[in-house]
Each structure stands twice: as structure tokens, then as C-alpha cells.
Amino acid sequence: MTDTQIIHLAMQVMLVSAKLAAPVLVTSLVIGFAVSLFQSATQIQEFTLAFVPKAVGVGIALLICGHWMLTTMVSFTQELFAQIPKLLG
């Protein structure tokens, strides 16, 4: 394996992992921001008010995007296994 192949493979891994993490992270960020605005406007400082909506939102995001995430992971893994002979030889 050359340095270029290693860097290309690392870039692919980082890109796929960022794509897979994005729906959950963006959902959590948006819900957390909305809850913090609500808490600062109403002066309610309850921990469960911040945690429960995030947990529900992340669960919904996983239900909606789960099939796409699994398909992306499987196709990337199949591409990676198909590239093994080329990377070794």
C-alpha cells in the first residue's frame, strides 16, 4: 500500500463516518438549542427537560435514517472488501 492509498482510504472512512453521524448529531444539536432557548426564556432549569426531548429526537432520527445508514455502511464495507486484493498487490 502506498501513502496515497492510505490517505484516500482514511478520507473515505472519515467521510462515511461523518455522513453516518450527521443525522443524529444535527437532530441533537437543533433540539438542544431549542430546549436551551426555552429554558432561558422561562427560567426553568430542569435536567430532564433537556435530556428527554433529545433522547426522543435521536430515537426518531435513527428510525427515519436507520435504513439509509445501514445501507451506506454495508455498501462501504463491501467496497472495502472488494479493494483488498488491489490494496495488497
PyMOL Python script that loads the backbone (N, CA, C, O; Angstrom):
from pymol import cmd

cmd.read_pdbstr("""\
ATOM      1  N   MET A   1       0.834  -1.180   0.000  1.00  0.00           N
ATOM      2  CA  MET A   1       0.000   0.000   0.000  1.00  0.00           C
ATOM      3  C   MET A   1       0.878   1.243   0.000  1.00  0.00           C
ATOM      4  O   MET A   1       1.855   1.340   0.743  1.00  0.00           O
ATOM      5  N   THR A   2       0.516   2.158  -0.826  1.00  0.00           N
ATOM      6  CA  THR A   2       1.263   3.408  -0.873  1.00  0.00           C
ATOM      7  C   THR A   2       0.637   4.422   0.070  1.00  0.00           C
ATOM      8  O   THR A   2      -0.455   4.214   0.600  1.00  0.00           O
ATOM      9  N   ASP A   3       1.344   5.514   0.267  1.00  0.00           N
ATOM     10  CA  ASP A   3       0.838   6.576   1.135  1.00  0.00           C
ATOM     11  C   ASP A   3      -0.454   7.166   0.579  1.00  0.00           C
ATOM     12  O   ASP A   3      -1.364   7.504   1.336  1.00  0.00           O
ATOM     13  N   THR A   4      -0.529   7.288  -0.732  1.00  0.00           N
ATOM     14  CA  THR A   4      -1.717   7.858  -1.369  1.00  0.00           C
ATOM     15  C   THR A   4      -2.938   6.974  -1.133  1.00  0.00           C
ATOM     16  O   THR A   4      -4.032   7.478  -0.879  1.00  0.00           O
ATOM     17  N   GLN A   5      -2.757   5.674  -1.213  1.00  0.00           N
ATOM     18  CA  GLN A   5      -3.867   4.755  -0.978  1.00  0.00           C
ATOM     19  C   GLN A   5      -4.343   4.824   0.471  1.00  0.00           C
ATOM     20  O   GLN A   5      -5.544   4.771   0.736  1.00  0.00           O
ATOM     21  N   ILE A   6      -3.415   4.942   1.395  1.00  0.00           N
ATOM     22  CA  ILE A   6      -3.774   5.023   2.809  1.00  0.00           C
ATOM     23  C   ILE A   6      -4.541   6.311   3.084  1.00  0.00           C
ATOM     24  O   ILE A   6      -5.545   6.296   3.796  1.00  0.00           O
ATOM     25  N   ILE A   7      -4.079   7.414   2.530  1.00  0.00           N
ATOM     26  CA  ILE A   7      -4.754   8.701   2.735  1.00  0.00           C
ATOM     27  C   ILE A   7      -6.136   8.681   2.093  1.00  0.00           C
ATOM     28  O   ILE A   7      -7.099   9.186   2.670  1.00  0.00           O
ATOM     29  N   HIS A   8      -6.235   8.101   0.907  1.00  0.00           N
ATOM     30  CA  HIS A   8      -7.541   8.005   0.233  1.00  0.00           C
ATOM     31  C   HIS A   8      -8.510   7.150   1.052  1.00  0.00           C
ATOM     32  O   HIS A   8      -9.679   7.504   1.204  1.00  0.00           O
ATOM     33  N   LEU A   9      -8.028   6.043   1.570  1.00  0.00           N
ATOM     34  CA  LEU A   9      -8.859   5.171   2.393  1.00  0.00           C
ATOM     35  C   LEU A   9      -9.278   5.876   3.685  1.00  0.00           C
ATOM     36  O   LEU A   9     -10.430   5.765   4.105  1.00  0.00           O
ATOM     37  N   ALA A  10      -8.366   6.588   4.305  1.00  0.00           N
ATOM     38  CA  ALA A  10      -8.689   7.325   5.534  1.00  0.00           C
ATOM     39  C   ALA A  10      -9.715   8.423   5.260  1.00  0.00           C
ATOM     40  O   ALA A  10     -10.605   8.657   6.078  1.00  0.00           O
ATOM     41  N   MET A  11      -9.598   9.088   4.131  1.00  0.00           N
ATOM     42  CA  MET A  11     -10.572  10.127   3.775  1.00  0.00           C
ATOM     43  C   MET A  11     -11.951   9.526   3.540  1.00  0.00           C
ATOM     44  O   MET A  11     -12.959  10.107   3.940  1.00  0.00           O
ATOM     45  N   GLN A  12     -12.000   8.360   2.892  1.00  0.00           N
ATOM     46  CA  GLN A  12     -13.278   7.684   2.688  1.00  0.00           C
ATOM     47  C   GLN A  12     -13.914   7.288   4.022  1.00  0.00           C
ATOM     48  O   GLN A  12     -15.120   7.446   4.214  1.00  0.00           O
ATOM     49  N   VAL A  13     -13.099   6.776   4.934  1.00  0.00           N
ATOM     50  CA  VAL A  13     -13.606   6.368   6.249  1.00  0.00           C
ATOM     51  C   VAL A  13     -14.156   7.573   7.001  1.00  0.00           C
ATOM     52  O   VAL A  13     -15.234   7.496   7.590  1.00  0.00           O
ATOM     53  N   MET A  14     -13.427   8.682   6.986  1.00  0.00           N
ATOM     54  CA  MET A  14     -13.892   9.879   7.689  1.00  0.00           C
ATOM     55  C   MET A  14     -15.157  10.449   7.058  1.00  0.00           C
ATOM     56  O   MET A  14     -16.047  10.917   7.768  1.00  0.00           O
ATOM     57  N   LEU A  15     -15.243  10.414   5.738  1.00  0.00           N
ATOM     58  CA  LEU A  15     -16.426  10.921   5.060  1.00  0.00           C
ATOM     59  C   LEU A  15     -17.655  10.066   5.371  1.00  0.00           C
ATOM     60  O   LEU A  15     -18.729  10.601   5.647  1.00  0.00           O
ATOM     61  N   VAL A  16     -17.504   8.762   5.329  1.00  0.00           N
ATOM     62  CA  VAL A  16     -18.630   7.869   5.629  1.00  0.00           C
ATOM     63  C   VAL A  16     -19.049   8.010   7.092  1.00  0.00           C
ATOM     64  O   VAL A  16     -20.241   8.034   7.397  1.00  0.00           O
ATOM     65  N   SER A  17     -18.078   8.104   7.992  1.00  0.00           N
ATOM     66  CA  SER A  17     -18.438   8.245   9.416  1.00  0.00           C
ATOM     67  C   SER A  17     -19.107   9.585   9.686  1.00  0.00           C
ATOM     68  O   SER A  17     -20.006   9.655  10.523  1.00  0.00           O
ATOM     69  N   ALA A  18     -18.698  10.642   9.007  1.00  0.00           N
ATOM     70  CA  ALA A  18     -19.365  11.941   9.169  1.00  0.00           C
ATOM     71  C   ALA A  18     -20.786  11.898   8.615  1.00  0.00           C
ATOM     72  O   ALA A  18     -21.709  12.458   9.206  1.00  0.00           O
ATOM     73  N   LYS A  19     -20.954  11.228   7.472  1.00  0.00           N
ATOM     74  CA  LYS A  19     -22.305  11.091   6.913  1.00  0.00           C
ATOM     75  C   LYS A  19     -23.218  10.297   7.829  1.00  0.00           C
ATOM     76  O   LYS A  19     -24.395  10.627   7.972  1.00  0.00           O
ATOM     77  N   LEU A  20     -22.684   9.248   8.454  1.00  0.00           N
ATOM     78  CA  LEU A  20     -23.493   8.412   9.328  1.00  0.00           C
ATOM     79  C   LEU A  20     -23.825   9.113  10.646  1.00  0.00           C
ATOM     80  O   LEU A  20     -24.898   8.894  11.207  1.00  0.00           O
ATOM     81  N   ALA A  21     -22.929   9.941  11.136  1.00  0.00           N
ATOM     82  CA  ALA A  21     -23.164  10.620  12.412  1.00  0.00           C
ATOM     83  C   ALA A  21     -24.004  11.882  12.260  1.00  0.00           C
ATOM     84  O   ALA A  21     -24.598  12.344  13.235  1.00  0.00           O
ATOM     85  N   ALA A  22     -24.064  12.445  11.063  1.00  0.00           N
ATOM     86  CA  ALA A  22     -24.727  13.733  10.857  1.00  0.00           C
ATOM     87  C   ALA A  22     -26.200  13.766  11.263  1.00  0.00           C
ATOM     88  O   ALA A  22     -26.592  14.706  11.954  1.00  0.00           O
ATOM     89  N   PRO A  23     -27.041  12.803  10.880  1.00  0.00           N
ATOM     90  CA  PRO A  23     -28.455  12.923  11.267  1.00  0.00           C
ATOM     91  C   PRO A  23     -28.669  12.965  12.783  1.00  0.00           C
ATOM     92  O   PRO A  23     -29.480  13.748  13.278  1.00  0.00           O
ATOM     93  N   VAL A  24     -27.948  12.133  13.506  1.00  0.00           N
ATOM     94  CA  VAL A  24     -28.105  12.089  14.958  1.00  0.00           C
ATOM     95  C   VAL A  24     -27.557  13.355  15.595  1.00  0.00           C
ATOM     96  O   VAL A  24     -28.195  13.931  16.477  1.00  0.00           O
ATOM     97  N   LEU A  25     -26.381  13.794  15.158  1.00  0.00           N
ATOM     98  CA  LEU A  25     -25.765  14.978  15.749  1.00  0.00           C
ATOM     99  C   LEU A  25     -26.545  16.247  15.442  1.00  0.00           C
ATOM    100  O   LEU A  25     -26.718  17.088  16.324  1.00  0.00           O
ATOM    101  N   VAL A  26     -27.016  16.404  14.217  1.00  0.00           N
ATOM    102  CA  VAL A  26     -27.778  17.599  13.857  1.00  0.00           C
ATOM    103  C   VAL A  26     -29.110  17.637  14.606  1.00  0.00           C
ATOM    104  O   VAL A  26     -29.535  18.692  15.076  1.00  0.00           O
ATOM    105  N   THR A  27     -29.758  16.488  14.713  1.00  0.00           N
ATOM    106  CA  THR A  27     -31.012  16.423  15.468  1.00  0.00           C
ATOM    107  C   THR A  27     -30.792  16.802  16.920  1.00  0.00           C
ATOM    108  O   THR A  27     -31.557  17.590  17.478  1.00  0.00           O
ATOM    109  N   SER A  28     -29.766  16.257  17.534  1.00  0.00           N
ATOM    110  CA  SER A  28     -29.461  16.565  18.922  1.00  0.00           C
ATOM    111  C   SER A  28     -29.102  18.040  19.099  1.00  0.00           C
ATOM    112  O   SER A  28     -29.497  18.666  20.082  1.00  0.00           O
ATOM    113  N   LEU A  29     -28.363  18.582  18.156  1.00  0.00           N
ATOM    114  CA  LEU A  29     -27.972  19.997  18.228  1.00  0.00           C
ATOM    115  C   LEU A  29     -29.179  20.914  18.129  1.00  0.00           C
ATOM    116  O   LEU A  29     -29.304  21.857  18.911  1.00  0.00           O
ATOM    117  N   VAL A  30     -30.060  20.653  17.187  1.00  0.00           N
ATOM    118  CA  VAL A  30     -31.239  21.508  16.992  1.00  0.00           C
ATOM    119  C   VAL A  30     -32.174  21.424  18.197  1.00  0.00           C
ATOM    120  O   VAL A  30     -32.669  22.444  18.676  1.00  0.00           O
ATOM    121  N   ILE A  31     -32.410  20.215  18.681  1.00  0.00           N
ATOM    122  CA  ILE A  31     -33.302  20.058  19.834  1.00  0.00           C
ATOM    123  C   ILE A  31     -32.670  20.677  21.080  1.00  0.00           C
ATOM    124  O   ILE A  31     -33.364  21.330  21.859  1.00  0.00           O
ATOM    125  N   GLY A  32     -31.391  20.487  21.274  1.00  0.00           N
ATOM    126  CA  GLY A  32     -30.707  21.080  22.422  1.00  0.00           C
ATOM    127  C   GLY A  32     -30.747  22.593  22.391  1.00  0.00           C
ATOM    128  O   GLY A  32     -30.930  23.232  23.427  1.00  0.00           O
ATOM    129  N   PHE A  33     -30.578  23.170  21.215  1.00  0.00           N
ATOM    130  CA  PHE A  33     -30.642  24.628  21.084  1.00  0.00           C
ATOM    131  C   PHE A  33     -32.043  25.137  21.385  1.00  0.00           C
ATOM    132  O   PHE A  33     -32.205  26.140  22.080  1.00  0.00           O
ATOM    133  N   ALA A  34     -33.054  24.452  20.866  1.00  0.00           N
ATOM    134  CA  ALA A  34     -34.441  24.877  21.110  1.00  0.00           C
ATOM    135  C   ALA A  34     -34.799  24.752  22.591  1.00  0.00           C
ATOM    136  O   ALA A  34     -35.457  25.631  23.147  1.00  0.00           O
ATOM    137  N   VAL A  35     -34.374  23.676  23.222  1.00  0.00           N
ATOM    138  CA  VAL A  35     -34.677  23.496  24.643  1.00  0.00           C
ATOM    139  C   VAL A  35     -33.943  24.537  25.485  1.00  0.00           C
ATOM    140  O   VAL A  35     -34.505  25.066  26.444  1.00  0.00           O
ATOM    141  N   SER A  36     -32.702  24.832  25.136  1.00  0.00           N
ATOM    142  CA  SER A  36     -31.967  25.839  25.913  1.00  0.00           C
ATOM    143  C   SER A  36     -32.580  27.224  25.741  1.00  0.00           C
ATOM    144  O   SER A  36     -32.601  28.005  26.692  1.00  0.00           O
ATOM    145  N   LEU A  37     -33.077  27.541  24.555  1.00  0.00           N
ATOM    146  CA  LEU A  37     -33.792  28.809  24.384  1.00  0.00           C
ATOM    147  C   LEU A  37     -35.048  28.841  25.238  1.00  0.00           C
ATOM    148  O   LEU A  37     -35.339  29.853  25.876  1.00  0.00           O
ATOM    149  N   PHE A  38     -35.788  27.754  25.255  1.00  0.00           N
ATOM    150  CA  PHE A  38     -36.992  27.668  26.078  1.00  0.00           C
ATOM    151  C   PHE A  38     -36.643  27.799  27.560  1.00  0.00           C
ATOM    152  O   PHE A  38     -37.325  28.506  28.302  1.00  0.00           O
ATOM    153  N   GLN A  39     -35.588  27.120  27.985  1.00  0.00           N
ATOM    154  CA  GLN A  39     -35.200  27.185  29.391  1.00  0.00           C
ATOM    155  C   GLN A  39     -34.735  28.580  29.788  1.00  0.00           C
ATOM    156  O   GLN A  39     -35.045  29.044  30.885  1.00  0.00           O
ATOM    157  N   SER A  40     -34.008  29.243  28.925  1.00  0.00           N
ATOM    158  CA  SER A  40     -33.555  30.591  29.273  1.00  0.00           C
ATOM    159  C   SER A  40     -34.705  31.594  29.247  1.00  0.00           C
ATOM    160  O   SER A  40     -34.684  32.578  29.986  1.00  0.00           O
ATOM    161  N   ALA A  41     -35.700  31.356  28.411  1.00  0.00           N
ATOM    162  CA  ALA A  41     -36.844  32.274  28.355  1.00  0.00           C
ATOM    163  C   ALA A  41     -37.763  32.100  29.553  1.00  0.00           C
ATOM    164  O   ALA A  41     -38.357  33.070  30.024  1.00  0.00           O
ATOM    165  N   THR A  42     -37.886  30.873  30.051  1.00  0.00           N
ATOM    166  CA  THR A  42     -38.824  30.611  31.141  1.00  0.00           C
ATOM    167  C   THR A  42     -38.142  30.452  32.496  1.00  0.00           C
ATOM    168  O   THR A  42     -38.825  30.302  33.509  1.00  0.00           O
ATOM    169  N   GLN A  43     -36.820  30.480  32.536  1.00  0.00           N
ATOM    170  CA  GLN A  43     -36.042  30.295  33.770  1.00  0.00           C
ATOM    171  C   GLN A  43     -36.289  28.936  34.424  1.00  0.00           C
ATOM    172  O   GLN A  43     -36.138  28.799  35.638  1.00  0.00           O
ATOM    173  N   ILE A  44     -36.662  27.942  33.638  1.00  0.00           N
ATOM    174  CA  ILE A  44     -36.825  26.578  34.156  1.00  0.00           C
ATOM    175  C   ILE A  44     -35.499  25.855  33.939  1.00  0.00           C
ATOM    176  O   ILE A  44     -35.039  25.740  32.803  1.00  0.00           O
ATOM    177  N   GLN A  45     -34.888  25.375  34.994  1.00  0.00           N
ATOM    178  CA  GLN A  45     -33.606  24.681  34.891  1.00  0.00           C
ATOM    179  C   GLN A  45     -33.769  23.226  35.330  1.00  0.00           C
ATOM    180  O   GLN A  45     -33.186  22.798  36.326  1.00  0.00           O
ATOM    181  N   GLU A  46     -34.545  22.494  34.596  1.00  0.00           N
ATOM    182  CA  GLU A  46     -34.800  21.092  34.892  1.00  0.00           C
ATOM    183  C   GLU A  46     -33.966  20.224  33.954  1.00  0.00           C
ATOM    184  O   GLU A  46     -33.990  20.421  32.739  1.00  0.00           O
ATOM    185  N   PHE A  47     -33.220  19.250  34.522  1.00  0.00           N
ATOM    186  CA  PHE A  47     -32.338  18.407  33.713  1.00  0.00           C
ATOM    187  C   PHE A  47     -33.125  17.536  32.740  1.00  0.00           C
ATOM    188  O   PHE A  47     -32.729  17.374  31.586  1.00  0.00           O
ATOM    189  N   THR A  48     -34.235  16.977  33.204  1.00  0.00           N
ATOM    190  CA  THR A  48     -34.999  16.079  32.332  1.00  0.00           C
ATOM    191  C   THR A  48     -35.611  16.828  31.158  1.00  0.00           C
ATOM    192  O   THR A  48     -35.879  16.233  30.114  1.00  0.00           O
ATOM    193  N   LEU A  49     -35.832  18.110  31.317  1.00  0.00           N
ATOM    194  CA  LEU A  49     -36.362  18.906  30.209  1.00  0.00           C
ATOM    195  C   LEU A  49     -35.354  18.987  29.067  1.00  0.00           C
ATOM    196  O   LEU A  49     -35.742  19.121  27.906  1.00  0.00           O
ATOM    197  N   ALA A  50     -34.078  18.909  29.382  1.00  0.00           N
ATOM    198  CA  ALA A  50     -33.053  18.922  28.337  1.00  0.00           C
ATOM    199  C   ALA A  50     -32.779  17.527  27.792  1.00  0.00           C
ATOM    200  O   ALA A  50     -32.460  17.377  26.613  1.00  0.00           O
ATOM    201  N   PHE A  51     -32.897  16.509  28.629  1.00  0.00           N
ATOM    202  CA  PHE A  51     -32.500  15.162  28.215  1.00  0.00           C
ATOM    203  C   PHE A  51     -33.576  14.423  27.436  1.00  0.00           C
ATOM    204  O   PHE A  51     -33.286  13.830  26.397  1.00  0.00           O
ATOM    205  N   VAL A  52     -34.796  14.447  27.914  1.00  0.00           N
ATOM    206  CA  VAL A  52     -35.864  13.642  27.320  1.00  0.00           C
ATOM    207  C   VAL A  52     -36.160  14.031  25.872  1.00  0.00           C
ATOM    208  O   VAL A  52     -36.264  13.139  25.030  1.00  0.00           O
ATOM    209  N   PRO A  53     -36.302  15.322  25.536  1.00  0.00           N
ATOM    210  CA  PRO A  53     -36.546  15.647  24.120  1.00  0.00           C
ATOM    211  C   PRO A  53     -35.398  15.236  23.198  1.00  0.00           C
ATOM    212  O   PRO A  53     -35.629  14.826  22.061  1.00  0.00           O
ATOM    213  N   LYS A  54     -34.163  15.346  23.691  1.00  0.00           N
ATOM    214  CA  LYS A  54     -33.025  14.908  22.875  1.00  0.00           C
ATOM    215  C   LYS A  54     -33.071  13.408  22.637  1.00  0.00           C
ATOM    216  O   LYS A  54     -32.843  12.945  21.519  1.00  0.00           O
ATOM    217  N   ALA A  55     -33.362  12.654  23.681  1.00  0.00           N
ATOM    218  CA  ALA A  55     -33.420  11.198  23.538  1.00  0.00           C
ATOM    219  C   ALA A  55     -34.524  10.786  22.570  1.00  0.00           C
ATOM    220  O   ALA A  55     -34.329   9.897  21.741  1.00  0.00           O
ATOM    221  N   VAL A  56     -35.677  11.431  22.677  1.00  0.00           N
ATOM    222  CA  VAL A  56     -36.784  11.117  21.769  1.00  0.00           C
ATOM    223  C   VAL A  56     -36.428  11.524  20.338  1.00  0.00           C
ATOM    224  O   VAL A  56     -36.687  10.775  19.397  1.00  0.00           O
ATOM    225  N   GLY A  57     -35.839  12.699  20.175  1.00  0.00           N
ATOM    226  CA  GLY A  57     -35.459  13.173  18.840  1.00  0.00           C
ATOM    227  C   GLY A  57     -34.406  12.294  18.179  1.00  0.00           C
ATOM    228  O   GLY A  57     -34.490  12.008  16.984  1.00  0.00           O
ATOM    229  N   VAL A  58     -33.424  11.872  18.948  1.00  0.00           N
ATOM    230  CA  VAL A  58     -32.389  10.985  18.404  1.00  0.00           C
ATOM    231  C   VAL A  58     -32.988   9.634  18.031  1.00  0.00           C
ATOM    232  O   VAL A  58     -32.620   9.051  17.011  1.00  0.00           O
ATOM    233  N   GLY A  59     -33.903   9.137  18.848  1.00  0.00           N
ATOM    234  CA  GLY A  59     -34.576   7.879  18.515  1.00  0.00           C
ATOM    235  C   GLY A  59     -35.366   7.985  17.217  1.00  0.00           C
ATOM    236  O   GLY A  59     -35.333   7.077  16.387  1.00  0.00           O
ATOM    237  N   ILE A  60     -36.073   9.092  17.048  1.00  0.00           N
ATOM    238  CA  ILE A  60     -36.839   9.307  15.809  1.00  0.00           C
ATOM    239  C   ILE A  60     -35.902   9.450  14.614  1.00  0.00           C
ATOM    240  O   ILE A  60     -36.180   8.924  13.536  1.00  0.00           O
ATOM    241  N   ALA A  61     -34.784  10.166  14.809  1.00  0.00           N
ATOM    242  CA  ALA A  61     -33.813  10.318  13.721  1.00  0.00           C
ATOM    243  C   ALA A  61     -33.234   8.968  13.315  1.00  0.00           C
ATOM    244  O   ALA A  61     -33.020   8.711  12.130  1.00  0.00           O
ATOM    245  N   LEU A  62     -32.980   8.107  14.299  1.00  0.00           N
ATOM    246  CA  LEU A  62     -32.466   6.774  13.981  1.00  0.00           C
ATOM    247  C   LEU A  62     -33.507   5.923  13.268  1.00  0.00           C
ATOM    248  O   LEU A  62     -33.173   5.148  12.372  1.00  0.00           O
ATOM    249  N   LEU A  63     -34.769   6.069  13.667  1.00  0.00           N
ATOM    250  CA  LEU A  63     -35.824   5.327  12.965  1.00  0.00           C
ATOM    251  C   LEU A  63     -35.978   5.785  11.521  1.00  0.00           C
ATOM    252  O   LEU A  63     -36.168   4.970  10.618  1.00  0.00           O
ATOM    253  N   ILE A  64     -35.895   7.081  11.313  1.00  0.00           N
ATOM    254  CA  ILE A  64     -36.071   7.627   9.961  1.00  0.00           C
ATOM    255  C   ILE A  64     -34.856   7.340   9.085  1.00  0.00           C
ATOM    256  O   ILE A  64     -35.002   6.934   7.932  1.00  0.00           O
ATOM    257  N   CYS A  65     -33.668   7.547   9.623  1.00  0.00           N
ATOM    258  CA  CYS A  65     -32.440   7.431   8.819  1.00  0.00           C
ATOM    259  C   CYS A  65     -31.736   6.090   8.966  1.00  0.00           C
ATOM    260  O   CYS A  65     -30.712   5.864   8.322  1.00  0.00           O
ATOM    261  N   GLY A  66     -32.258   5.199   9.796  1.00  0.00           N
ATOM    262  CA  GLY A  66     -31.568   3.940  10.072  1.00  0.00           C
ATOM    263  C   GLY A  66     -31.333   3.081   8.854  1.00  0.00           C
ATOM    264  O   GLY A  66     -30.251   2.515   8.697  1.00  0.00           O
ATOM    265  N   HIS A  67     -32.333   2.973   7.981  1.00  0.00           N
ATOM    266  CA  HIS A  67     -32.175   2.148   6.782  1.00  0.00           C
ATOM    267  C   HIS A  67     -31.085   2.711   5.877  1.00  0.00           C
ATOM    268  O   HIS A  67     -30.260   1.965   5.349  1.00  0.00           O
ATOM    269  N   TRP A  68     -31.086   4.029   5.701  1.00  0.00           N
ATOM    270  CA  TRP A  68     -30.060   4.665   4.869  1.00  0.00           C
ATOM    271  C   TRP A  68     -28.679   4.477   5.490  1.00  0.00           C
ATOM    272  O   TRP A  68     -27.711   4.210   4.777  1.00  0.00           O
ATOM    273  N   MET A  69     -28.582   4.613   6.809  1.00  0.00           N
ATOM    274  CA  MET A  69     -27.297   4.462   7.490  1.00  0.00           C
ATOM    275  C   MET A  69     -26.767   3.035   7.332  1.00  0.00           C
ATOM    276  O   MET A  69     -25.582   2.830   7.068  1.00  0.00           O
ATOM    277  N   LEU A  70     -27.648   2.064   7.495  1.00  0.00           N
ATOM    278  CA  LEU A  70     -27.232   0.664   7.362  1.00  0.00           C
ATOM    279  C   LEU A  70     -26.819   0.349   5.926  1.00  0.00           C
ATOM    280  O   LEU A  70     -25.828  -0.346   5.700  1.00  0.00           O
ATOM    281  N   THR A  71     -27.576   0.857   4.961  1.00  0.00           N
ATOM    282  CA  THR A  71     -27.229   0.645   3.553  1.00  0.00           C
ATOM    283  C   THR A  71     -25.878   1.267   3.219  1.00  0.00           C
ATOM    284  O   THR A  71     -25.073   0.670   2.505  1.00  0.00           O
ATOM    285  N   THR A  72     -25.633   2.463   3.735  1.00  0.00           N
ATOM    286  CA  THR A  72     -24.350   3.133   3.495  1.00  0.00           C
ATOM    287  C   THR A  72     -23.204   2.347   4.099  1.00  0.00           C
ATOM    288  O   THR A  72     -22.160   2.186   3.466  1.00  0.00           O
ATOM    289  N   MET A  73     -23.388   1.855   5.321  1.00  0.00           N
ATOM    290  CA  MET A  73     -22.334   1.064   5.962  1.00  0.00           C
ATOM    291  C   MET A  73     -22.050  -0.235   5.224  1.00  0.00           C
ATOM    292  O   MET A  73     -20.893  -0.615   5.047  1.00  0.00           O
ATOM    293  N   VAL A  74     -23.101  -0.910   4.796  1.00  0.00           N
ATOM    294  CA  VAL A  74     -22.920  -2.188   4.101  1.00  0.00           C
ATOM    295  C   VAL A  74     -22.236  -1.969   2.755  1.00  0.00           C
ATOM    296  O   VAL A  74     -21.329  -2.720   2.396  1.00  0.00           O
ATOM    297  N   SER A  75     -22.656  -0.958   2.012  1.00  0.00           N
ATOM    298  CA  SER A  75     -22.022  -0.723   0.706  1.00  0.00           C
ATOM    299  C   SER A  75     -20.562  -0.307   0.857  1.00  0.00           C
ATOM    300  O   SER A  75     -19.720  -0.718   0.058  1.00  0.00           O
ATOM    301  N   PHE A  76     -20.249   0.504   1.872  1.00  0.00           N
ATOM    302  CA  PHE A  76     -18.853   0.889   2.099  1.00  0.00           C
ATOM    303  C   PHE A  76     -18.013  -0.329   2.479  1.00  0.00           C
ATOM    304  O   PHE A  76     -16.885  -0.478   2.009  1.00  0.00           O
ATOM    305  N   THR A  77     -18.557  -1.197   3.326  1.00  0.00           N
ATOM    306  CA  THR A  77     -17.821  -2.393   3.733  1.00  0.00           C
ATOM    307  C   THR A  77     -17.602  -3.329   2.548  1.00  0.00           C
ATOM    308  O   THR A  77     -16.527  -3.914   2.412  1.00  0.00           O
ATOM    309  N   GLN A  78     -18.610  -3.475   1.690  1.00  0.00           N
ATOM    310  CA  GLN A  78     -18.445  -4.313   0.506  1.00  0.00           C
ATOM    311  C   GLN A  78     -17.398  -3.734  -0.440  1.00  0.00           C
ATOM    312  O   GLN A  78     -16.603  -4.479  -1.013  1.00  0.00           O
ATOM    313  N   GLU A  79     -17.389  -2.404  -0.610  1.00  0.00           N
ATOM    314  CA  GLU A  79     -16.353  -1.774  -1.436  1.00  0.00           C
ATOM    315  C   GLU A  79     -14.970  -2.005  -0.845  1.00  0.00           C
ATOM    316  O   GLU A  79     -14.008  -2.278  -1.563  1.00  0.00           O
ATOM    317  N   LEU A  80     -14.891  -1.891   0.463  1.00  0.00           N
ATOM    318  CA  LEU A  80     -13.603  -2.074   1.138  1.00  0.00           C
ATOM    319  C   LEU A  80     -13.092  -3.500   0.962  1.00  0.00           C
ATOM    320  O   LEU A  80     -11.915  -3.707   0.666  1.00  0.00           O
ATOM    321  N   PHE A  81     -13.979  -4.490   1.144  1.00  0.00           N
ATOM    322  CA  PHE A  81     -13.568  -5.877   0.948  1.00  0.00           C
ATOM    323  C   PHE A  81     -13.209  -6.158  -0.509  1.00  0.00           C
ATOM    324  O   PHE A  81     -12.321  -6.967  -0.778  1.00  0.00           O
ATOM    325  N   ALA A  82     -13.880  -5.512  -1.441  1.00  0.00           N
ATOM    326  CA  ALA A  82     -13.554  -5.692  -2.852  1.00  0.00           C
ATOM    327  C   ALA A  82     -12.200  -5.087  -3.203  1.00  0.00           C
ATOM    328  O   ALA A  82     -11.550  -5.534  -4.149  1.00  0.00           O
ATOM    329  N   GLN A  83     -11.771  -4.084  -2.459  1.00  0.00           N
ATOM    330  CA  GLN A  83     -10.493  -3.412  -2.731  1.00  0.00           C
ATOM    331  C   GLN A  83      -9.301  -4.118  -2.074  1.00  0.00           C
ATOM    332  O   GLN A  83      -8.158  -3.748  -2.341  1.00  0.00           O
ATOM    333  N   ILE A  84      -9.531  -5.103  -1.239  1.00  0.00           N
ATOM    334  CA  ILE A  84      -8.431  -5.753  -0.512  1.00  0.00           C
ATOM    335  C   ILE A  84      -7.373  -6.325  -1.453  1.00  0.00           C
ATOM    336  O   ILE A  84      -6.187  -6.079  -1.229  1.00  0.00           O
ATOM    337  N   PRO A  85      -7.738  -7.070  -2.488  1.00  0.00           N
ATOM    338  CA  PRO A  85      -6.671  -7.584  -3.378  1.00  0.00           C
ATOM    339  C   PRO A  85      -5.869  -6.469  -4.053  1.00  0.00           C
ATOM    340  O   PRO A  85      -4.654  -6.580  -4.218  1.00  0.00           O
ATOM    341  N   LYS A  86      -6.556  -5.399  -4.438  1.00  0.00           N
ATOM    342  CA  LYS A  86      -5.850  -4.286  -5.089  1.00  0.00           C
ATOM    343  C   LYS A  86      -4.927  -3.576  -4.106  1.00  0.00           C
ATOM    344  O   LYS A  86      -3.841  -3.129  -4.477  1.00  0.00           O
ATOM    345  N   LEU A  87      -5.363  -3.473  -2.844  1.00  0.00           N
ATOM    346  CA  LEU A  87      -4.556  -2.779  -1.857  1.00  0.00           C
ATOM    347  C   LEU A  87      -3.336  -3.607  -1.435  1.00  0.00           C
ATOM    348  O   LEU A  87      -2.290  -3.045  -1.113  1.00  0.00           O
ATOM    349  N   LEU A  88      -3.466  -4.912  -1.437  1.00  0.00           N
ATOM    350  CA  LEU A  88      -2.362  -5.766  -1.037  1.00  0.00           C
ATOM    351  C   LEU A  88      -1.353  -5.997  -2.156  1.00  0.00           C
ATOM    352  O   LEU A  88      -0.165  -6.198  -1.902  1.00  0.00           O
ATOM    353  N   GLY A  89      -1.840  -5.965  -3.409  1.00  0.00           N
ATOM    354  CA  GLY A  89      -0.967  -6.303  -4.532  1.00  0.00           C
ATOM    355  C   GLY A  89      -0.308  -5.165  -5.198  1.00  0.00           C
ATOM    356  O   GLY A  89       0.444  -5.359  -6.152  1.00  0.00           O
TER     357      GLY A  89
END
""", "prot")
cmd.dss("prot")
cmd.show_as("cartoon", "prot")
cmd.util.cbc("prot")
cmd.orient("prot")
